[in-house]
Amino acid sequence: MSTRPGLVAEAAIDVLAARLSYEVPGLAQDEIGRIARDQAALLTREGFRITVPVAAVATTRRRLKARRTTT
C-alpha cells in the first residue's frame, strides 16, 4: 500500500503549509512541510475532514508536475 498522499491531500498539506509560513515567518521550508504533514495526519486521525479550495488542487497539480519534470 502506498504512503504517498493523493492530490487533494497534497493540496490540503500545501494550504496548511502556506498558512503556517504566514503565521510563523522565518521557519525553514522543510520544517514547515513536516509540520503541515503532521497536522494533516493528526486531523485525519481525529476524524476531521479537510477540504480545500478547487484552486488549491490545481496549484498543487502544477507543483507536482513541475517537480516530476525537474528531478
C-alpha positions, 0 to 999 in steps of 0.5 A, spaced: 500 500 500 502 506 498 504 512 503 504 517 498 498 522 499 493 523 493 492 530 490 487 533 494 491 531 500 497 534 497 493 540 496 490 540 503 498 539 506 500 545 501 494 550 504 496 548 511 503 549 509 502 556 506 498 558 512 503 556 517 509 560 513 504 566 514 503 565 521 510 563 523 515 567 518 522 565 518 521 557 519 525 553 514 521 550 508 522 543 510 520 544 517 514 547 515 512 541 510 513 536 516 509 540 520 503 541 515 504 533 514 503 532 521 497 536 522 494 533 516 495 526 519 493 528 526 486 531 523 485 525 519 486 521 525 481 525 529 476 524 524 476 531 521 475 532 514 479 537 510 477 540 504 480 545 500 479 550 495 478 547 487 484 552 486 488 549 491 488 542 487 490 545 481 496 549 484 498 543 487 497 539 480 502 544 477 507 543 483 507 536 482 508 536 475 513 541 475 517 537 480 516 530 476 519 534 470 525 537 474 528 531 478 
